């Protein structure tokens, strides 16, 4: 998958993604379940998380907003994104009743690209779990993919 958006967000800030830690590099080499799909502060991370983020950007559902914190660029839903999230029963109302950031690019531990952080990312995980597309394992960060993320978006 092309990484044009992630590169633009970092290039505009003059930053390059920091190198992967030894532990992250090991997870990538071994292609472990925690690399493939996991939670990060309640939102989807790993290969699945960066893929979902890229799909949302490529479909025009998310667009970057200006902010001073270049290492974590902020995003907002476009009108098309609001419609898409509503159709997938993502609780956007609950996203507004919090002081946490709505949506931002969170640098993924293993992939060194952004996945979607913030309350929107958590609400998407809740919707994916309710639909049976993912299964969060009790007491663990690993997430089991039970469906295709592209199909969930279609």
C-alpha contacts under 8 A as a table, 3 or more apart, distances in Angstrom:
res1	aa1	res2	aa2	distance
3	X	6	X	5.55
3	X	7	X	6.23
3	X	54	X	7.86
4	X	7	X	5.23
4	X	8	X	6.15
5	X	8	X	5.00
5	X	9	X	6.18
5	X	54	X	7.75
5	X	57	X	7.77
6	X	9	X	5.24
6	X	10	X	6.36
6	X	113	X	6.32
6	X	114	X	6.42
7	X	10	X	5.21
7	X	11	X	5.68
8	X	11	X	4.90
8	X	12	X	5.85
9	X	12	X	5.46
9	X	13	X	6.67
9	X	70	X	7.95
9	X	73	X	7.03
10	X	13	X	5.16
10	X	14	X	6.31
10	X	15	X	5.25
10	X	16	X	6.02
10	X	17	X	7.41
10	X	70	X	7.60
10	X	71	X	7.31
11	X	14	X	5.05
11	X	15	X	6.06
11	X	16	X	7.07
12	X	15	X	7.71
13	X	70	X	5.50
13	X	71	X	7.28
15	X	71	X	7.47
17	X	107	X	7.78
17	X	112	X	6.09
17	X	113	X	7.39
18	X	112	X	7.38
19	X	112	X	7.51
20	X	23	X	7.94
20	X	24	X	5.74
20	X	25	X	5.92
20	X	109	X	6.99
20	X	110	X	6.52
20	X	112	X	6.85
21	X	24	X	5.10
21	X	25	X	6.12
22	X	25	X	5.11
22	X	26	X	6.21
23	X	26	X	5.08
23	X	27	X	6.37
24	X	27	X	5.07
24	X	28	X	6.28
24	X	109	X	6.43
24	X	110	X	4.92
25	X	28	X	5.09
25	X	29	X	6.17
25	X	110	X	6.82
26	X	29	X	5.09
26	X	30	X	6.12
27	X	30	X	5.16
27	X	31	X	5.69
27	X	32	X	5.63
27	X	34	X	7.51
27	X	35	X	6.02
27	X	110	X	7.18
28	X	31	X	4.82
28	X	32	X	6.99
28	X	35	X	6.40
28	X	110	X	6.46
28	X	111	X	7.93
31	X	35	X	6.20
31	X	36	X	7.09
32	X	35	X	5.29
32	X	36	X	6.54
33	X	36	X	5.01
33	X	37	X	6.35
33	X	38	X	7.89
33	X	142	X	6.57
33	X	143	X	7.92
34	X	37	X	5.63
34	X	38	X	5.52
34	X	46	X	7.13
34	X	141	X	7.28
34	X	142	X	5.16
34	X	143	X	7.61
35	X	38	X	7.08
35	X	46	X	5.05
35	X	47	X	6.46
35	X	110	X	6.32
36	X	46	X	5.14
36	X	47	X	4.81
36	X	48	X	6.06
37	X	44	X	6.95
37	X	45	X	5.85
37	X	46	X	4.84
37	X	47	X	6.09
37	X	48	X	5.28
37	X	49	X	6.85
37	X	142	X	6.01
37	X	143	X	5.16
37	X	144	X	6.81
37	X	145	X	7.35
38	X	44	X	6.00
38	X	45	X	5.23
38	X	46	X	5.98
38	X	141	X	5.04
38	X	142	X	4.22
38	X	143	X	4.76
39	X	42	X	5.31
39	X	43	X	5.29
39	X	44	X	4.84
39	X	45	X	5.48
39	X	141	X	5.11
39	X	142	X	6.62
39	X	143	X	6.82
40	X	43	X	5.28
40	X	44	X	6.26
40	X	45	X	5.89
40	X	141	X	7.47
42	X	121	X	7.54
42	X	122	X	5.21
42	X	125	X	7.38
43	X	49	X	7.99
43	X	116	X	7.01
43	X	117	X	6.02
43	X	118	X	7.33
43	X	121	X	4.77
43	X	122	X	4.50
43	X	123	X	7.93
43	X	124	X	7.59
43	X	125	X	5.99
44	X	48	X	7.01
44	X	49	X	4.71
44	X	115	X	7.19
44	X	116	X	7.19
44	X	117	X	7.99
44	X	121	X	6.79
44	X	122	X	7.55
44	X	125	X	6.34
45	X	48	X	6.23
45	X	49	X	3.95
45	X	50	X	6.52
45	X	108	X	6.48
45	X	115	X	5.93
45	X	116	X	7.80
46	X	49	X	5.14
46	X	50	X	6.33
46	X	108	X	6.46
46	X	109	X	7.48
46	X	110	X	6.49
46	X	111	X	6.45
46	X	115	X	7.74
47	X	50	X	5.45
47	X	51	X	6.04
47	X	111	X	6.75
48	X	51	X	5.12
48	X	52	X	6.09
48	X	149	X	7.91
49	X	52	X	5.16
49	X	53	X	6.17
49	X	115	X	5.06
49	X	116	X	6.93
50	X	53	X	5.06
50	X	54	X	6.14
50	X	108	X	7.50
50	X	111	X	7.62
50	X	113	X	6.61
50	X	114	X	5.84
50	X	115	X	4.39
50	X	116	X	7.43
51	X	54	X	5.18
51	X	55	X	6.17
51	X	115	X	7.73
52	X	55	X	5.06
52	X	56	X	6.24
52	X	115	X	7.45
52	X	116	X	7.97
52	X	149	X	6.73
52	X	150	X	7.95
53	X	56	X	5.22
53	X	57	X	6.36
53	X	114	X	7.28
53	X	115	X	5.33
53	X	116	X	5.57
54	X	57	X	5.13
54	X	58	X	5.94
55	X	58	X	5.06
55	X	59	X	6.01
55	X	150	X	7.68
56	X	59	X	5.33
56	X	60	X	6.40
56	X	61	X	5.21
56	X	62	X	5.81
56	X	81	X	7.87
57	X	60	X	5.18
57	X	61	X	5.84
57	X	62	X	5.00
57	X	63	X	6.63
58	X	61	X	7.60
59	X	62	X	7.91
60	X	63	X	6.98
60	X	78	X	6.99
60	X	80	X	7.04
60	X	81	X	7.02
61	X	77	X	5.63
61	X	78	X	5.24
61	X	79	X	7.43
61	X	80	X	5.55
61	X	81	X	3.70
61	X	82	X	7.39
61	X	84	X	7.56
62	X	75	X	6.24
62	X	76	X	5.62
62	X	77	X	4.64
62	X	78	X	5.72
62	X	81	X	6.34
63	X	75	X	5.38
63	X	76	X	5.59
63	X	77	X	6.43
63	X	78	X	6.61
64	X	73	X	6.87
64	X	74	X	5.81
64	X	75	X	4.26
64	X	76	X	6.44
65	X	73	X	7.31
65	X	74	X	5.48
65	X	75	X	5.30
65	X	76	X	6.71
66	X	73	X	7.53
66	X	74	X	6.98
67	X	70	X	6.74
67	X	73	X	6.62
67	X	74	X	6.55
69	X	72	X	5.80
69	X	73	X	6.46
70	X	73	X	5.37
72	X	104	X	6.00
72	X	105	X	5.28
72	X	106	X	6.13
72	X	107	X	7.65
73	X	104	X	5.45
73	X	105	X	5.45
74	X	103	X	5.83
74	X	104	X	4.19
74	X	105	X	6.50
75	X	102	X	7.73
75	X	103	X	5.20
75	X	104	X	5.39
75	X	105	X	7.53
76	X	102	X	7.56
76	X	103	X	6.43
77	X	80	X	7.60
77	X	81	X	5.04
77	X	82	X	5.86
78	X	81	X	4.86
78	X	82	X	6.22
79	X	82	X	5.07
79	X	83	X	6.29
80	X	83	X	5.16
80	X	84	X	6.12
81	X	84	X	4.93
81	X	85	X	5.98
82	X	85	X	5.26
82	X	86	X	6.09
83	X	86	X	5.18
83	X	87	X	6.20
84	X	87	X	5.15
84	X	88	X	6.36
84	X	153	X	7.70
85	X	88	X	5.08
85	X	89	X	6.25
85	X	90	X	5.19
85	X	91	X	7.97
85	X	92	X	7.65
86	X	89	X	4.99
86	X	90	X	5.69
86	X	91	X	7.39
86	X	92	X	7.42
87	X	90	X	7.68
88	X	127	X	7.14
88	X	152	X	7.82
88	X	153	X	7.76
89	X	127	X	6.28
90	X	123	X	5.82
90	X	124	X	5.76
90	X	126	X	7.56
90	X	127	X	5.37
91	X	94	X	5.55
91	X	95	X	6.75
91	X	123	X	5.97
91	X	124	X	8.00
91	X	127	X	7.76
92	X	95	X	4.99
92	X	96	X	6.78
92	X	120	X	7.34
92	X	123	X	7.43
93	X	96	X	5.46
93	X	97	X	6.98
94	X	97	X	5.41
94	X	98	X	7.48
95	X	98	X	6.33
95	X	102	X	6.71
95	X	119	X	5.56
95	X	120	X	6.19
95	X	123	X	7.21
96	X	102	X	7.66
100	X	118	X	6.77
100	X	119	X	6.59
101	X	104	X	7.28
101	X	118	X	5.27
101	X	119	X	6.45
102	X	118	X	5.04
102	X	119	X	5.08
102	X	120	X	5.68
103	X	116	X	6.55
103	X	117	X	5.58
103	X	118	X	4.53
103	X	119	X	6.43
103	X	120	X	5.64
103	X	121	X	6.84
104	X	116	X	5.93
104	X	117	X	5.07
104	X	118	X	5.98
105	X	114	X	5.01
105	X	115	X	5.75
105	X	116	X	5.28
105	X	117	X	5.84
106	X	113	X	7.96
106	X	114	X	5.05
106	X	115	X	5.33
106	X	116	X	5.96
106	X	117	X	5.28
107	X	112	X	5.92
107	X	113	X	5.46
107	X	114	X	4.53
107	X	115	X	6.48
108	X	111	X	5.38
108	X	112	X	5.06
108	X	113	X	5.47
108	X	114	X	5.58
108	X	115	X	6.10
109	X	112	X	6.03
116	X	120	X	7.82
116	X	121	X	5.42
117	X	120	X	7.17
117	X	121	X	5.17
117	X	122	X	7.54
118	X	121	X	5.36
118	X	122	X	6.61
119	X	122	X	5.02
119	X	123	X	6.11
120	X	123	X	5.03
120	X	124	X	6.16
121	X	124	X	5.14
121	X	125	X	6.37
122	X	125	X	5.11
122	X	126	X	6.32
123	X	126	X	5.04
123	X	127	X	6.27
124	X	127	X	5.04
124	X	128	X	6.05
125	X	128	X	5.02
125	X	129	X	6.08
125	X	134	X	7.94
126	X	129	X	5.18
126	X	130	X	6.12
127	X	130	X	5.04
127	X	131	X	6.13
128	X	131	X	5.19
128	X	132	X	6.24
128	X	133	X	5.15
128	X	134	X	5.75
128	X	152	X	7.93
129	X	132	X	5.01
129	X	133	X	5.87
129	X	134	X	4.98
129	X	135	X	5.83
129	X	136	X	7.36
130	X	133	X	7.75
131	X	134	X	7.84
132	X	135	X	6.74
132	X	146	X	6.68
132	X	147	X	7.40
133	X	145	X	6.18
133	X	146	X	4.90
133	X	147	X	4.49
133	X	148	X	6.98
133	X	149	X	7.42
133	X	152	X	7.45
134	X	143	X	6.55
134	X	144	X	5.54
134	X	145	X	4.61
134	X	146	X	5.21
134	X	147	X	6.77
135	X	143	X	5.74
135	X	144	X	5.03
135	X	145	X	6.56
135	X	146	X	6.98
136	X	140	X	7.72
136	X	141	X	7.44
136	X	142	X	6.76
136	X	143	X	4.72
136	X	144	X	6.40
137	X	140	X	5.50
137	X	141	X	6.98
137	X	142	X	6.29
137	X	143	X	6.14
137	X	144	X	7.47
145	X	148	X	7.37
147	X	151	X	7.57
147	X	152	X	7.68
148	X	151	X	5.26
148	X	152	X	6.45
149	X	152	X	5.00
149	X	153	X	6.39
150	X	153	X	5.11
150	X	154	X	6.19
151	X	154	X	4.99
